[in-house]
């Protein structure tokens, strides 16, 4: 019978990072994984989707090059090679995690974890003794109750990347981050894409101006978008709307969000939140049972890989007896890897106005030298600050490399800097990041180019 200081259940970004931190702190650690090392993010989420989005970006760049005298032939596409490259990236990262587990002497156990009524842990019939358990079990795709959907061989975000051939027509149910990213990834590859969203609009979690930019881009790409949809039923080759309209497909992808994996918490009898959707934890990420902790998709908040990693590090610190505090949701960057990209953190403009006297300024990329030279003029930088001390409450960047640029503003906020200090930063010329400085200076009425 193995005996561990910490057993982590789940090897995704929350689980494996937590295990490594615990091992670095001299805790005997094991990780239990029922599927593939690296979890959903590495195998069927963040990494595969970014690989395909990169392929799409290459094609869009080729189209752009053709407009400016560089003729690029893209008549044939080898999707098998694209799949192979995606698989190689995934395998490389899996190998990296395995290497780190070996380096820090972390036992990796493949199998399904289960607990009996005495809170004893078993994997593959073997009892495992533990002092603490960290649940990083993640989530699974949510499939809404749509009439006759069970009669169709549909895809979810967990199975989408198993495709070996490009469909001629893809219909996507959902209008959130993942649905939009996969639509962007497929359309440049020659796939006809239909998006169906039952909500009033797509990307409702995003800044309203950013949303308008993305809707315009979807229209330019000729991606068919239906919002406020009322789905009557699903047929073998079409989604039928209540008005009789049919959205045909060769492949149907259901990308309507994810639900927490609650099998293990239910075995342990852990308390859930009021809605019964997530595991309830305290400020140290400990559940209702002493020595049992939970992080990531299981506890609500932002269902993001880096959020789970940050929570895991805090949980391990608490397990090791250190001073810790919960992750501030307002410091977690949120990213959409389309073209242009969208990135944000903190309070939205509407949220900030509910509690503060705010100043909100946006500065476009349209007049930026690097943006013009690189044909990357779509988008803007928006900073939301409170008026008295010029504290940064939130920010939105829409544009090329937005998911990288957002960290400049976030770093200033995290170091308790203000808009004034961001305005004083010297940004290299020509760079897209100059727009951050211009926007900050416009808030304090010192913009040069505004």
N, C-alpha and C positions, 0 to 999 in steps of 0.2 A: 504494500500500500504506500503510494507516494504521499509525501507530506510537504505542503507548500505554505509560505507566508502569504502569497497572493496567487489566486487563480483568476485569470482573465478569460471570460467567455466571449469569443468573437475576436477576429484578427484584422478588422478593418482599421481605418485611420485612428479611431478612438482606442481600440484594443491593443494594437501592436505598439503604438507610441507609449501607452500607459505601461505595458509590460517592460519595455526597454528602460523607462524611467525608474520603475521599481527595482529592476535588476541593477541599475547603476547605483541605487541606494542600498545595495547588498541584501535585497530581499530575494529569497528563493521563489522563483516565479515560473508559472506554466501558462500557456495559452491553449485554449480548446477551440477548434474550428470545425464546423460541420460541413463546410463547402470548400471554397478555395482561399488560400492565404491571401490576405489583402482586402477581403470583404467585397461588398458591392461596389464601392468607389473604384477600386483598382480593376476589378474584373468585368463589371457590367455597367459602370457609371462614368465617373469623372474622366478617367484615363481613356477608355475606348472612344467616348464621344469627342474628346479633344483631338484624338488621332483623326477621326473622320472629318471634324471641322477644319483641321489643317489641310486635308485633301481638297475640301471645298474652297478654302481660301486660296490655294494654289491655282485652282481653275478660275476663280474670280479675278485673281491677279493677271492671269493670262488674257482674259477678256479685256481687262483694263489696258494691258500692254498693247493689244491689237489696235486700240483707239489712238495710240500715240506712236505709231510707226514701228513697233516691234511685233512682227507677225509670229505667233506661236500656234503650232498645229496641235489641236486637242481633239481630233476627230475620233480617236479610239481611247477607251478607258479599260484598264485591266483591274476590275474590282477584286479579283482573287489576290493580286499583289497588295492592294490596299488592306484587305483582311489580314494578309500575312504580316504586313508592317505593324498593324494594330496588335496582333498576337505577339509579335516580337517585343514591342514596348511593354505589354502586360507581363510577359515572361521575365523580361529584364528586371522589372520592379519587384516581381515576386521573389526572384533570386536575391535581390537586395535585402528584402525583409528576412529571408531565410538565413542569409549571411549574418545579419545583425543578431538574430536569435542565437546563432551558434557563438558569436563573439561574446555575448553576455550570458551564455550558458542558460538560456531560457528553454524549457522543455516545450516542444510543440506537439500537441496531441490532436490527431485527426479523429473526429467522431462527434456524436451528438451528446451534449451534456444534459443530465437529468437529475432531479432531486427527489428524494423520497419524503415521507411525512416527517421524518426526524431531521430534515435539512441536510442529509448526507448526500454527497455528490458522487455520481457514477458516470463513467465514460467507457463505452465498449465493454460493459459488464464489470469494469474494474472500479473499486472504490478509491476516491482521491480525497485525502485529508487536507484541510485548509484552515487558515486563520481568518483570511479575508477573501471575498470574491468581488470582482468587478464585472458587472454585466455590461457588455458592449455588443449586444446581440443585433443591433441595427433594425432594419425594417424590411417590408416586402411591398410590392406594388399593390395599390388599391384598385380594384375593378368594380366600378359602380354597377348597380342592378339594372341593366338595360335589357329590354325585352329581346329574347332569343340570342343574346350575345354568346351564351354558352354553346350554341350550335355552330359557332364559327371558330376556326383555328387562328385566333388572334395572337398578336405579339404583345409583350409587356416590355418595360425597360430592362427587365432581367433576361429577356430572351432575344431582344432586338439584335444584339451583336452576334447572334448565331447565324444570321443571314449569310448565305454563301453566294447569292445572286441578287443583283439590284432589281427591285420590283419596278414595273413600268409606272404603276400608280400606287401611292401610299396615302392612306387616310389616317390622320392622327386625331384621336379623341383627347382633348386637353389643350389648354392655352397657356400653361405655366412655363417655367424656365426650361425644363427638360424637353417638353414638346416643341418649343420654339427652336431650341438648339438643334434638335434632330431634323426639323424641317429645313433649317439652314444648311445642315450637313448634306442632306439628300438632294435638294433641288439643283444645285450646280452640277451634280453628277448625272443629270438628265432625267431624274425621277419627277413625275407629276405629283405634286403634294397638295392635299386638302387638309386644312385644320378646322376642327369643329370644337367650339367652346360653348358650354351651356351658361356660363357667367355673362354679365353684361359686356365684358371686354376681356382681351388677353392681358397677361402680365399685370394683373391687378395688384401684385405686391411691389411693383416698381413705380418710380417717379412718373407722374402723369406726362410730363414733357418727354421723358425718355420713352415712354410707351408710344407716344405719337410718332416719334422718330422711327421706332421699330415697325410700327404698322405701315408707315410710308415705305420702308425698305422691303417689307413683305410684299407689298403691292408692286413695287418695282421688279421684284424677282418673280412675279406672277404666281405667287403661292396663294391659293384660294383659301380665304379665311371667312368662317361663319361664326358669329357670336350670338349670344342669346338663343342658342339652338335648342329646339325641343325635339328630342330623338324619339321617334315612334318605335323603331325596332332595328335590328341588324339582320340583313340577308346575307347570303353566301358571298356576294360580291359588292354589296353596297350598304351604306348607312342611310336609312330612310327617315327623313325629318317629318314633322307633323303636318307640314304643308304639302307633302307629297314629293318634295325634292329628294333626289337620290345622289349621294356622294359615293361614287364607285371606288373600288380599290382592288388591287392585286394582293396587297398586304394591308392588314388593319393593325395599327399600333394604339394600344390604350396607355396613355401617359397622363393619368389623372391623379397623380400624387402617390404617396407611400404611407403605410401604416406600421406602427411599431410592432416588433416581434415580442409578444407578451406570453409565450408559452412558458418560459422559465420563471418569470415573475409570478405567474399564476400557480405554478408548482410550489413556489416558496410562500405563497399567500401574501405577497407584498401589497401594500396600499397603492391604489392608483389615484389619479386626479379625479376631480368631480365628474368629468365627462367619461371617465373610464378608458381614456385613449392612451395615457402615458403613465409611467411609473412615477410616483411621488418621491422626491428626494429633498433633503435639507440643504443648507448652505455649503456643506462639505460633500455633497452628492451621495450621502448615505441614505439608504432606503428606510422603510419602517422596521427592518430587521437589522440588528447590530452586526457589523462586519460585512454587510452586503451593500455594495455601492452600485450605482447605475449612471450611465452617461449616454450622450449622443441622441440618435433618433428615438430612443426609448423614453426620453424624459421631456420631449417637446422642445420648444424654442426653434432655432434655425436648424433644419435638417441638412447640415453641411459638414463635410469632412473635417475642415479645420476647426469648426466649433467642437466637434467630438474630441479631437486631439487636445484642444485647450482644456476642455472639461476633464479629460482623463488625467492630464498632468496635475490639475488641482486636486482631483480625487486621490491620486497617489501621494501627494504632499500631505493630505489629511491622514491617510492611512499610516504614513510614516511619522505622524505626530508633529508635523510642521504647521506653522501659521499659514492659513490660506483663506481665500475668499472666492465667491462664485464668479464665473466669467460674466463680464458686463456685455449684455447683448448689443449694446450700442457701439461696441468696438469690434464687432464681427463684420468683416467685409462680405458683401453679397455680390456675386458676379454672374454675368450672362455673357457667354463666349461666342457671340454672333459677330456680324460685320455690319455696322460698327459694334464694338463691345459696350456693355453697360456695367458699371460698378458703383456701389454705394455703401454707406455705412451710417449708423446713427439714426437720428430722428428725421422723418420726412418733413417737408415744409409745413404740411397741415398739422402734424403732430407737434412740432415745435411751437407753432402759434397758439396752441392750447394752453401752454404753460409759461411762455417767455415772450418778452418783447424782442422780436427777431429782425434781423436784416438778412435778406436773401438776394444774392447776386449771381447772375449767370454770365459766362463769357464764352463766345463761340470760337471754334477752331478755324472758322472761315477766313480770318485775317492773319493767321499764324504762318510764318515763313516756312517752317518745316512741313506743316500740313499742306500748304499750297504746292511745295516742291514734290511732296510725296503723294499727292492726290488723296489726302486723308482729311478733307475739310468737313466731313459730317460730324455733328455733335457739339458738345459744350462741356464746360466745367461749372458746376453749381455748388456754392458753399452756403450753408445755413448757419448763422451765428446769432448769439444773443447780444443785445446792444450795449449793455453796461460794461462788461469786461471783455467783449469780443471773443468769448469762448466759442469754440467750434462745436456745434451740436450735431451736424451731419453734413454729408457731401454726396454729390452725384457726379460721375464722369461718364459721358457718352462719347465714344470715339475710338479710334485706333489705339490699341494698347491701354485702354481704360482700366483693365483689370490689373495692370502693373502700376499705373499712375496713381490710383486711389490710395496706395500705401504711403505716398508722400504726405498727403493731408492727414491720414490716419496716424502716422508717426508723430506728427506735430501735436495732434490731440492727445495721444497716449502719453507724451512727455509733458503734458499740461501746458503746451504752448497755445498761443492765441492767434487770431487772424493777423494781428500786427506783426508777429514774429514770422509768420508764413510770408507776409508781404515783403519782409526784409531779406528773405532768402534770395541768393543770387542763382538764377537758373541759367544754364548754358544756352547759348544761341548758335544755331537754330535747333530748338527742341520743342516737342509738343508740350512738355511740362511747363514751358513759359506761360501757358494759358492759366495754370494754377496761380502763378504769381500775379498775373494780370487781374484775375478774378479777386484775389485777396486784396490787392491794391484798390480795386473798384469799391470794395466794401468800406474802406477808410477814405474814400474820395481822393485817391492818389494815383489812379490808373493813368498810364502814359498813352496807351493805344485805345482806350475806351471812350 
